[in-house]
Amino acid sequence: MTLSLGCIADDFTGATDLALLLSDVGANVIQTIGIPDDDIELPPCDALVVALKSRTTPAADAVAESLAAWKWLRAQGMSRCFFKYCSTFDSTPAGNIGPVTEALLAACDAEQAVACPAFPVNGRTVYRGNLFVGDVPLNESPLRNHPLTPMTDANLVRVLGAQSALPVGLVSWPVVSQGTNAVREALSAAAGRGKRMVIVDAIQDADLDVIGEAVRDHSLVTGGSALGAALAKSLLVGDGTTGEAPATHSLALPEGHTVVLAGSCSEATLGQIEHARHSMPSRRLDVDEILSGGFDLAAAVQWAAERLEDGPVLFYSSESADRRSERNASTDSGAAIEAVFAELAPTLRDSGVRRFVVAGGETSGAVVNSLGVSWLRIGAAIAPGVPWTVSGGGDPVALALKSGNFGAADFFVRALEIADGG
């Protein structure tokens, strides 16, 4: 096939976020879970999104996996590569955004890559190189307490510069506001000064359209899903293929029981859990119990089986930042929690569950991998950046994979209403 756009996403929820937005601008899009086998049979599409679980892995592993994804996409006929990361630039001083971008620049033999995580509709904007979450700088938002990637600096030029050996430049909003040609000229001038990576400001959706058009001929572009959609729109318009929204938005979900699995500790997810507990049975997965090896999988599944005939149930391990701090939460505890969700999901499927709502990028990765899902079709939007999806091949399951920070307080309830045709 000939792809207008091949995409590499550093986590599973971010991949579905991107896939939905690509579909919204008229692209026929397929999302794969990990790097597929060479003999996988996929429907024809304009865009392929490869969902990796590389956001919090060691930088060297993230680079190797991203390069393998790039090679697979190139073999599928990719003409442009988009590296997608979180709209809050989730990473650490050691990576992984900078090292992966460096490696992809070399693979693409590209002179320069822009970096713009902005997602204005979700309150993520970049101004003078600084990332804002709503009205506050990134380092003053709840992301400063992220258990794996605490964001303590809002200045993305500094953040990316600390991760990379390559010089980092900036195209600020006054330039972006002047339009596509001004951005192209500024990027060219930055390249002349040796700036191989360039943060580009965006404070509104129109800015992303300007940037997408300015970089449509770049072999590598990096950023949040909103920039990916703007780039795809530019490419499709140029090819004369954009048009009606694809039929995947009317995707029928498989019949069966529904569960909500929440592992994210973001403030948004904590509020969503509290809201959902008033409308469905809920069971907390005690983190200390999990870490001590005392979690009883059979008891949890039995609890769900006794209630699923009456409607959805909620499992959650999410806890507040203060509670995590008291317990000295670590990457090891995160891995233990993910392992429990990875055990729980296929056992629930065997009990008749066919619809999963999952909160948290790491949790989503664990669940999808444990269910053996290889690729997804994109369905109806639940909230900006979060669609219902249906697994391709075999015995299908429906999955709503939500980044921890996304969605209003009623997200879980709204997801179930949409699944039921509401």
N, C-alpha and C positions, 0 to 999 in steps of 0.2 A: 504494500500500500504506500501511498505518498501522503505524508503527514504535514499539515501546515505547522503543527506545534507538537513537540515532544516535551513532556514536563516531568521533573523529578521533585517530589515533595518529601520533606524530611520527617513527616509523621502522617498517620492515617487520617486523623480528623482534618488536618490541613489539606490533604489530598482531596477529600470529598467536598470541602469548602471550594477549592479551585475547580473541581469538576462541575459543580453546580453552576458557578459563575460562567464557565466556558459554555455550558449548555444554554444559559440564559442569553448569551449574545449570538446564539445560532449555530454553535459548533456541535457536530455529532461526536460525542466524547465517550471514551471507555476508560475506566480506572482499573488498574491492576493492583493486586496486593503483593508487594514485593516484585522482584524481577522474575518474569515468567520463564518457563522452560521454552526452549527454542521451537518446540513443536506445538505450542498452544495455538488454538484456533480462535481468533477474535473476529467480531464483525468489522466491516470497513468503518473508518472513522476519520474525522478531521484532526482530532487531538487525542493523544494517549497520555494519561497521568499515571506514573509509577509511584505508588505509595511505599516509601521506605519507613523504617523505624530507626532513624539515624540522628535524631535531634540531640539525644543525650548520650550517645555512644562515644567511646574515645575517638578523638579527631581522626586518627589514622584509619580507623574502621569506617567512619563516615565517608571519608574520601574514597576508600576502596569500593564501598558499596555504591556510592554515587557514580563513580566512573564505570562500574559494571552496568548500572542502569543506563548511562549515556551510550555505552556501546550497544546495548540491546535496542535502544530507541533508534540509534543510527542504522542498525540493521533492518529496522521496520520502515526506513525511508524518511526519518526526521530531517526537516529542513531548518528548523529553529529550535533552540533549547531554552526552556524556562526552568530555573531553579527556584522552587517555592519554599519559603520558610514562614514563620509565624509573623503576624502583623505587629507583635510586640518584640520582634527580633530576638526571641528566646535563644540564648547562647551563653557562653562563659568566656573569660579572657583567653582561654586555650582554644576556642572554636565553638561551634563547628562551621559557622557561616563563612568565615574568611578562608580557612583551608579548603573547603569544598569549592568555593568560587575560584580560588587559585587553580585548583586541579582541572576544573571544567574549562577555564580560560585556556589552559594549555591544550586540553583535548580538542577544543573547538578551533585552536589556532587563532583565537580572537585577540584583538588589540585591547579591548576594554569591555567592562560589564557595568551597567548601572545597578544600583541597589535601592529599592524603594518599597518598604513594607506597608505603606499607608493603606488604610481601609476606612475611608471617611464615614461610611454609613454605620460602621461599628465603633466610631469615635477614635480611630487611630489616625493621627495626622503627623506629618513631618514638616517642621518649619525651621529654617536656618540650620538644618542638620540635626535638630533635636526632635525626638519622638515624644508625642503627647498621647496620653490615654484619657479621653474626655478633655477636661480642662486642666489637667495636671501633667507635669513632665513624667516620663516613664518611671524614673527612680522615686517618685513620690506616690506612685500608684500601688495597688496591692501586689503588682508583679515584683516589687522589691523583696517580697517574702517568698517568692517561688522556691519550693524545696529543692529543685534540681538546677534551675537556671535563674538565680536571683539577679534582677536587673537593677544595678546600682548607679548607672550612668545613662542619662537620656541622650547624650551626644553621640550619634551613630558614627560620625567620622572618627571619634576617639575609640569607640567600641570596636569598629571594624579594623581600625589601624592596629589595635592591640592584638588582634587575631591573625594578622596577615603581614607578610614581609613586603607586600606590594604597596606603593603609595596610594593613598585614598584622597579623592577630591570631593567637591561639593558643587552642585548646581542649585542655587537657592530659589525660593519662590518668586521673587521679583523677575527672575529670568523666565521661569516656567509660565508666569502670567502673560508673557509676551508672545507665547505660542510655540509651535513646533519648530520653526526655523531657528528661533532664538535658542531653544534647547539643543538642537543639533550643533549649532555653532559653539555653544558653551562646552558641549561634550568633546568636540573636535579640539577646542583650545586646551581643555584639560588633558586630552591625550598627548598634545604637543608638549605639555609640561610633565609628561610621564605618569599621569594619574591613570592607573589600570583599573581601579575600582572607583565608582563615583556615586555618592549618596545624592539622590534627587528629591527635592521637597515636593510635597503634595498635600494640600489642605482641603480639597474638594474633588468630587468625581471628575469634573472637567479637566483638572490637572492631570489625572491619570490618562485620559484620552489623549492629551497633548504628548505625554511621555511615550505612550504606546505607539503613536504615529512616528515620533522622533526616532524610536529604536527598532522599527519594524524590520530593518535590514540587518540588525545585529544578529550574529549567530548565537549569542548567549545574552540572556536578560535574567536578572534575579530580583526577587521581591515577594510581596504578599499576593494573595489570590486576586485582589482587585486590579493590580497591575497586569497580572496574567490575563485577565478577562479583557482589559483594554488592548493589550497586544494582540490577542486572538481576534478581537473585533476589527482591528486595523488590517490584519492579514486576510481575514475573510472578505472584508469590503474590497480590498485590493484584488482578491481572486474572483470577485463577483459571485461568491457562494453564500454569503450571509442572507438570512431571510427569516422564515417562520421558526418559532421555537420548536425544537425537535420533539418527536412523539414520545420520547422517554419521560417527559413530564407527566404523562398520564399512565405511568407504569403501575400495573396491578400488583399489590402486595400479596404474598402467599398467606393463606388462611392458617390460623393457629393461635396459640396463647402468646401473650406479650409480657416481657420483663424489662425493667429499667435497671441498668447496672452502672453505678456511679462510683468512680475512683478518684476523680479530680478533687483537689482541695481548694479550688479557687472560690472567691467570695460569691461569684455568680452561681456556681454549682451548689454551694451550701444553701443559698437562698432558694434554688429550684427544688432541692431535696425537702426543705422545710415546707414549701408550698405543696409538693406532691404528697407528703405524708398525710395531709388532710383528706385525700381522695383515693388512696390505695393503701393496702397493707404494706408495711415496710419492715425490713430487718437490717440492723446494723451489723456489719462484719467487724468484730472487735480487732483492732490492729495489734494490741498487745497479745491477744490470743493467737493471732496468726503468727506473730514473731516467735512465740514460745512453742509453736508446733501443735497447739491445742485446737485448731479449727476443725470442726466436724462437718465435712462436706455432706454426708448422708443426711444429717439433721437439717441442714439448710435446704437441701433439695426436697426433703419430706415436708418441711414447712411450706415451701412454694406449692408443692403438689396439692396440698390440702386447700389452697386458696385460688389457684389459677382458673378453675372452672367458673369462678365468680368475677374474673377480670384480672387486670395487670397487677403485678407485684413489684416492689422496689427493693433492691439490695444496694447498700452503700457502705463504703469504708471511709468516705470523706470526713475530714475533721478540720478544725480551725487551725490557723497558723500558731496560735498560742499553745494549743494542745500538741502540735507537732514539735514545737520548740521544747516543751517540757519533756518529751520523749526522745529528744535529740534525733529527730527523723533523718534518715539518710537514704542514699541510693539503694542500699541493701534492703531497707524496709520497703521501698517502692517496688523492688523486684519481687519480694515475698508477697505483697498484695496483688501484684499483677498475676503471679502464679496461681493464686486462689481464684481470681476471675477466670483465668485460663482453664482451670479445672471445672469451674461452675458452669460456664457457658455450654459446652458440649453435653454435659449431663442434663441441663435444662432442655436442650434441643431434643434429647432422647425422651424427655417427658412431654413432648408436644409443643414446645415453644418454637415459634417460627418468626417472631418479631422481637428484635433487640434494640433498645435505646441505650446507648453507651455514652457516658460523659467522661472525658479526659483522653488526651492523645495516647498516653502510655497504656491506659486501660483498653482503649479501642484496639490498639495494636495487639495486645495480648488476646483479646476476645476473637478478633478476626482470624488471627493465626491459628488459634485453637479450634475454630470451626472449619478450618481447611478451605477458606474462601480464596479463590485465585483471581477473580475479577468481578467488577460491579457495573450494573447499569444505573443511571442516575434518574431519580424520580422527583416527586414534588418537594418544594422547599417547605421547611418547617419554620425557619428563621433565616435571616441573612447569613449565607455561608454554610447552612446545614440542611441537606436534603435527606429524604428517605432514599435508600438504595436497595437494589435486589441483586443477590449474588448470581453469577452466570454459571450454567452447567450444573449437573447433578441435582440434588434436592435443594431447591432455593430457600434462602432465608432473607428476610428484610432486616436492614441495618440502618439505624440513624446514629451516625458517629459525630459526637459534638465535642469541639474544643472546650476545655473547662471554662474559659472566659466568655463564651458565646451564649446568647439567648436571654430572654426575659425570665422573670420569676416563674411564669406559668409554662416554661418550655416543655417539660415532661408531659404535662397534661395536654398541651397543644399538639405535641407529636402524636399522642394516642388518638386525639380527635381527627387529625388528618389521616391517620392510618385507617380509621373507621369510615372515612369518606366525609368527615365534617369540615 
